[in-house]
Structure formats: structure tokens, C-alpha cells
Amino acid sequence: MAAASWYHRDISRVVAEELLAKAGRDGCFLVRDSESVSGAYALCLLFQRHVHTYRILPNDEGLLSVQTIQGIQAKCFRTLPDLISAYQQPNNGLVTPLLYPVHRPRQAADEDSDGEDGRGGGHTASAALAGGAGVGAWVSAPTTGRTPISQQLHQRLQEQVHSSPASDFMGFMAEYLNHHLQLDLEALRHGHPQLRHLSTALVTACRALHRRIDFTLAGLETLARVFDAPMSPRSPAREQGLLTSDPDLELLLSKISTVNHLLSSLEKKVLKSLQETVSRHNLALPSLATDPPSPATKPLAVQSFEVKVGKSGRAVLTVDVESGTVAITKRGSGTPEETIPQDKILQLIKYQSVQSKVRLVYDREPQRNLSRDFVFPSARKREAFCQLLQLMKIQHSNLDEPDLISVYVGTWNMGSTPPPRSLASWLTSRGLGRTQDETTACIPHDIYVVGTQENSLGDREWVEFLRASLKTLMDIDYRVVALQCLWSIKIVVLVKPEHERRISHVHTSSVKTGIANTLGNKGAVGVSFLFNGTSFGFVNCHLASGSEKTHRRNQNYSDILRSLVLGDKRLSAFDLTLRFTHLFWFGDLNYRLDMDVQDILAHITKKEFEALLTVDQLNLEREKNKVFLRFNEGDISFPPTYRYERGSRDSYMWQKFKPTGVRINVPSWCDRILWKSHPETHVVCNSYGCTDDIVTSDHSPVFATFEVGVTSQFVPKKGKGLGTVTPPGPGRGCLMVTPRCLPTAPGSVPEPLACIEWESIEVIVKTASRSKCYIEFHSYCLEEVQRSGENTSQSCDIPGFLKLGWSAKHLPVLNPILPDLEYLGDQHLLLSIKGVESCESYGECCIAMRSMIGSMAQQFETFLFHRGEETGSMRGWMKVRVPKDRRSTRERLYEWISFEEEDAEPAADTPTCPKTPLQHLRSRPHSLPEPATGYTNPAYFIFEGVP
């Protein structure tokens, strides 16, 4: 039987409440999956503008029942429809009978495999649902008029879809089963066994195969004739002419037979021919030699920059990374005026108001500190100079573990064609937009993350091609951290050999979002790992195509966010975007421009990208908080990367001629790179652009490079240790510190610990419920998860929102594992607001401890997220107390570079843990009716707003 329309599968609590509020009548109800218990359901019921949520649990025998309090006999049902039917009757213990089912919104038609042809627009896939063992199953939304045989066959087809990459073929077969199988059945009843409609469907589905076989046969025959021309078989295609407009299946089978014969005999022919050649010319086959050892990394050449000094002066800055010096030479002079060693350079200040200006602060005896301003010819030259100085600091720092690494992220829809021989421009961030200067383009990055879509190469072939390309460019044998593939969507992570030991806890995952979320032609692949103590996540996706599919793309994003299994398993209940110190999300997102194509082309010609970005669907959806909440993206200063004419970047092919008409694909920035990091961490986007010389696809490759601060295993000073660092166990996401007690002399005072104290917390969550809540505190600096008491205040003055408060008495004092300032300044707290009865999250957030360190309480303010949605906000007062003898710290390698808005002198004293300004919460929509008090039957737990 078909899935009941009141069952909404895995929608979120917020969406469920919005649907009920929109229905607006007492007794409206729907059922969704429980987030906290696998195999359970949540029955959501509207009464007196208040959403009551009851948990439906399966027992050991698979029978379903609404959870009751202890001592009350539960009513058990074999299937979910049976349970719902029973509770549609009065006097069954709910606040009101189930009167008005809220139906599932109708899903937009899915696209086919390439997302452009639209052949599969009407194809739907069935999904089976089981409510536990023995609960029963049913198939969703069968096509009207489908016979029982058709339904059964259609279900079998969908069972095969999960493991088959043949999405186009499945689409044709689904069309046949939905609409034409009945006609063949009728013909069979009347004594006509030819199955004419099946034959037509197969011929249509195999039309492309004819063309591919023709090309393959031509190549194989040519190669075969080279080695044994007289014995080469002639293919039917050559004997009967080119493919006709209506190929038959017998001709196709004959071609396949010929291909089979050629492939089986060709290797033997080639081997025999080569052996005869060796014997005839008395040639000795060379023995296989081992590859020579890789040479050391090439030293960086000395780089020079012409700059303006003062109002009219000119000078040349010469950076020698290897020797660790910066020389200042006046124009026209042959000798440097001054040579500054790297250890004397104290600060580098980049001016925001003048993008090409920089101030260098250095130590020069006997004048102590001296600062000089330099103006470069362009902002790109300034960035190259700063990057070289940063690299010089890193190389001469003598640190055992790095504070700073560089990360390259690339994305490219390859258009199902092989790549060109060289990917140099892509891998060195050269082309259009914010690109690398030629002086720094070939500086190797620490990590390369390459995402591709519609990649027709084999997995190993693609990885080796990337490694060989980097070997040629950088002279480094990069190591493979991870490869994850979903059909033609691939992600590869490569690192420098010296970083291989620093990588741990590698996880990979994939999510299908194609037809009915069962086909992998669209979807995402992800990789996560730890670099020492810093967690990274990378997601490469290919979302639904078509200008009109914005809502479908948003849903793809939500499905990926909810379903990717990455990072520390202990944080699986948290929003994916909060599980990592740094999360990078990229791919062919497929968002388009909402503007007439001719206007778009005119703006591109004039390089008026700002006007186009105002109608960019991704920007518009982000402004509405529909997708990528709190993500960042670099400034786009390059032309749209899709849809170019293959073989050139001179023109866009925005028209696609089809039998059904002309399809318009407006030029768009489909290919994007975004990121989200924990607060008060260091990440700087140094480049964001696309290539202009890789033309094999209708998409241009896109690149971005990042300077990322990382943390390492913290080791307390000798005699001050409170713990030892041990490798994490399976599933852990960080190096763990095991506390130990220090021996103390009789009568001595125990060494003080650091502590995290809360004065108050106030939370506003988007819900129509009135549930009591508590807060969970997660952090790698805590030995275990901590929990608050129930909220001490509660109100719902604003319709659709619940305000909760906690006083200091009901909030725990947290004791970090280590009390050192240097350690605590890098830590973060993850907080989750959970319902008392269900232990399910209303929202999560992340708080940086760095700006909370001190003897006085500091205010914090942040947003709450859950499953990709913004679900509320939190603010409060807290402080992190550090013992006096543990307050020493050191400057990180990225902290010596700062930014200035105005042309002002640098501050004399820089705070150890700088405070970041509080973000002001924007006004929020009132999306739900005002809740009111309703009757609660004491025989049941009522989980208000949560399953």
C-alpha cells in the first residue's frame, strides 16, 4: 500500500511545526522520523496553537506504541497506519483526536543524469518504509493506473537502482514500466508476443551505445590493421554504411560481437608482433630499473619588488627566503641601504584602505623599533611579498610542529571528457580573478584538495595524474590521504610527505541526491581528518541543475548536511558545520543567475560582475538563510565559469537545441568554494579565481588557496604538567589528555586548576513548544561531557519563539584538563540545547574560549544551528580563570601580520588574547502563531516540539 501522505519522513522539527502552523486547525497532525532514536517516530499534533509531540517507539517484537509513563499500559499496533487510525478516535489519551492530516508537499520532478536534457523529469522512485521488525512496509506514491504487475516490477527496478550507475537507462525503463508495460501485456493476451513497446524503449535507450560502438570499432580496426591488416574483421557498420536513424537490436548485437572478437584477439596480435620484431632485429629488452630517489625541494629564488617609499622615493625590496633576509635598496643604488634579518622583523601591517600598502616594523639597534611604509604596484604584488615573508618566518622558526599551513582547494566539472595534458594553471592558481602572483605561484601548498564532477577517468588513473602533475610542478611526491568517489564525483586529498605523520582519524563518506535520492549522478563526497590538533572537513558536491531548480538545490544541500558521516562520532548529534575547526564546501553547486541572458552577456563583456552577483541564486538563498548559514566566500572577480563553448573561452554556449525545443543555460557561477571556521581561528583566503586556458569542458576549473592556523599537541612545561597526552581511541576526533594527580608535600596547597564559570545564559529557540530544557557542554579540553540543570525561567512572549534562562546556580563550573593559557586560548566549547524528556537538540553553537579568558566575566552572543537551519540564538556571561603561573604564552607565526583600517601608528601593546566584537543579532521573523496552554493527559509523555 502507498505511504500515507501524513508521513513526512525525516523533516526537521522546525519544518514540522511550520507545516502545522500553516494548517492552523486544532487536530492537525503529521508523523516524522525521530532524530534521537533510530526506527522511532514523532507524532506532531496541533492543539490551541501549541505543538504537542509524542514519541512512537517499536518494542522488541517490532510492534509500535505511543510512549507512556511508567505503570500505564501501552497500546501496541503492527503498523504505523493502524496506530494512527486508532488515535483518530476520541478518548485515547491525546490532547485531541487526530483529525486533519497534514500532507507531504509535492516534490518537484528530478532531473536526469546530466541535469540538462530533462528526459527524466517525470521519473519517480519508490521508497520502502519499515517501522521496525514486523511493522510492515509500503511504497510511496505509485503512478495512477499502475497494475499490480507494473507496481511489483517497478519496485524491483528501484531495488536495483541503488547499486547501478546506469541512471539514463533506468529512466527509460521506469518510463516503460509506468506507461507502456500495460500495452505489451494487452498485446500478449491477444497472441502477439513481439513486445513492440519494450523493443522501442530498448532501441531508444541504446541509441547512444550505437554511436559509441561505431567510434570504438573504428579505432580498434585501425589498430588491428597496423599489426595484422589482412586478418582484421570488418564491422557491420562499415559493411552496411553509417548508423541509420532507426538502428535495430540485431545490428547492435552484431557490433557487440565484433567488439568482443577484436578485444580478445588484439592483445595477442600486438604481443606476437612485438616478439617477432625483437627476434628479427636481435634486440635485448632492458631490465626494469628502480626510480631514482626524488631530489630535494627546489630552493626558492630570490625575489625583488619595486616599491614607493614616502611621497616620491623609489626602492627595491629583495626577499631571500633561504637566507632569511629582506634587503632595502634605493633606486639607482647598487648596494642595499639596509638588510633586515627575519628574526628582527616584529610586525607586518596590511592596510585595508590602500590595498597595495604595507608597514614593516623591525628591530634596529640602537633606535629600538623602526617602522617603514611601502606601496607596491598592485595588491597582488603586496600579497606576494607578505606570503614570502610568512614563508621565511616558517622556514626559520625552528618549531617542531607548524602553526600555519597552506591549503589549496580546487573544483572542476570535467564534462565527462579527459583532462588536458597539463593542469598547471589550475594547480598554481593562475588565470582570472584573484590569482597568485608569478613570484609565488609555484610555492607548494601543504595540502591539496581536488574535487571533480563528471570525471570519466578511473579512480587510480585520476589520482596518479594529479600526483604526476604536482611532481612536475613542485618536484614533490605528494602522499594520498584519501580518495572518495560517488560515480563521477570524486575528491582527492594530497599532503606533503613531511605532513603524512601529522594526519590522523581520516573519515570518508558520500550521499546520493539524484533521482529519489537513490542515484549518484548528483550528490556529495566528503573527507575529514585531523592535522595534529586541528580538525578539517572537505565536501565536494554536484547539486541539481536547471535555472528553475533553486529549491531542489537547497534540498540537496540539506540532505548532504544531514547525511554525511564525517568527523568525531561523539559529535554526530551536532550540526555538520560545527564539527570541524575548518570546513570547506565546494563543487558544481549549479546555482544560476536570475537575469535575461542578453543582459548577462552585456554585463560580462563590460566586466560588471557586481550587477550579476546581486541576482546570483546562491547569494540570494544565503541572504534568506536557506543554505550555507554563516559560511564565507571570497570576492568573485572572475567571469561566470559555465556554460562555455568547449575548446574555447571566447564565448558562452547558452543555447542547447533539443527535439523538444531550445533550452537556455544562462552563463552562471555554478562552481564555487565556501568555508566555515570556528570563531577566533585563523583562516585567510589568498586567492579565488578560475583558469582561462583549460577548455576541454564547458566549465572552467575554479581554485582557492588558504592560509590556515593549526594547533599542535600541547606539552606543559617541565614540572608544571597536569596530564599526559595519549593517542585517541577508535572514533575519537582529537588527541586526548588524561589527567593525573601530582604528588604534593604534606601541608602544601594543591596546585590551582583553571575553571570556566558561567554567570547566566539566555536562549531563544524557534519553536511552538514549551518544553523544559538543559544544556550539554562538549569540548576536547574537558574530560567528559558536562550538563546543566533545567532552565530556571521560561516565557513565550513572541509568537513562535520560546525564551529560556539559566542562572549561575544551575550552570556547571567546568574544569579544563590543562590550565595553561597557551592551551586554553586555542580551545572551543560546543553547546547543545536539549529537551529534558527527549534529550534531542533544539540547536547547537560554538564559543571560543580565547576572548573569555580573564578575571572579569565577558559577554558572548551567538546563533544556534540544527541540521543546517538557524533555530535560535544564545547570549550570556562567562569567564575563563587561569592560574597566575600558567599565563605565559607565545606569539603564533600568523599573529605577527595584522590589518589596519586607517593609516595609523601601530599600537604599543597588543593584547595576548584579543577580543572580537560581538555580533548584533538581527531581527527575526514571527513565523508561527502564539502558543497557548493546552490540556495534557498525565498518562503520556508529551514531547513538545521534539521527538
Buried (B, 14 or more C-beta within 10 A) or exposed (E): EEBBEBBBEEBBBBBBBBBBBEBEEBBBBBBBBBBBBEBBBBBBBBBBBBBBBBBBBBEEEBBBBBBBEEEEEBBBBBBBBBBBEEBBEEEBBBBBBBBBBBBBEEEBBBBBBBBBBBBBEBBBBBBEBBBBEEBBEBBBBBBEEBEEEBBEBBBEBBEEBEEEBBBBBBBBBBBBBBBBBBBBBEBEEEEEEEBEBBEEBBBEBBBEBBEEBBEBBEEBBEBBEEBBEEEBBEBBBBEEEEBEEEBEEEBBEBBEEBBEBBEEBBEEBBEEEEEEEEEEEEEEEEEEEEEEEEEEEEEBEBBBBEBBBEEEEEBBBBBBBEEBBBBBBBEEEEEBEBBBEBEBBBBBBBBEEBBBBBBBBBBEEEEEEBEBBBBBEEBBBBBBBBBBBBBBBBEBBEEEEBBBBBBBBBBBBBBEBEBBEEBBBBBBBBBBBBBBBEBBBBBBBBBBBBBBBBBBBEEEEBBEBBBEBBEEBBBBBBBBBBBBBBBBBBBBBBBBEEBEEBBBBEBBBBBBBBBBBBBBBBBBBBBBBBBBBBBBBBBBBBBBBBBEBBBBBBBBBBBBBBBBBBBBEBBEBBBBBBBBBBBBBBBBBBBBBBBEBEBBBEBBEEEEBEEBBEBBBBBBBBEEBBBBBBBEBBEBBBBBBBBBEEEEBEEBBBEEEEEEEEBEBBBBBBBBBBBBBBBBBBBBBBBBBBBBBBBBBBBBBBBBBBBBBBBBBBEBEEEBBBBEBEEBEEEBBBBBBEBEEEEEEEEEEEEEBBBBBBBBBBBBBBBBBBBEBBBBBBBBBBBEEBEBBEBBEBEBEBBBBBBBBBBBEBBBEBBBBBBBBBBBBBBBBBBBBBBBBBBBBBBBBBBBBBBBBEEEBBEBBBBBBBBBBBBBBBBBBBBBBBBEEBEEBEEBBBBBBBEBEEEEEBEEEEEBBEEEEEEEEEEBEEBBBBBEEBEBBEBBBBBBBBB
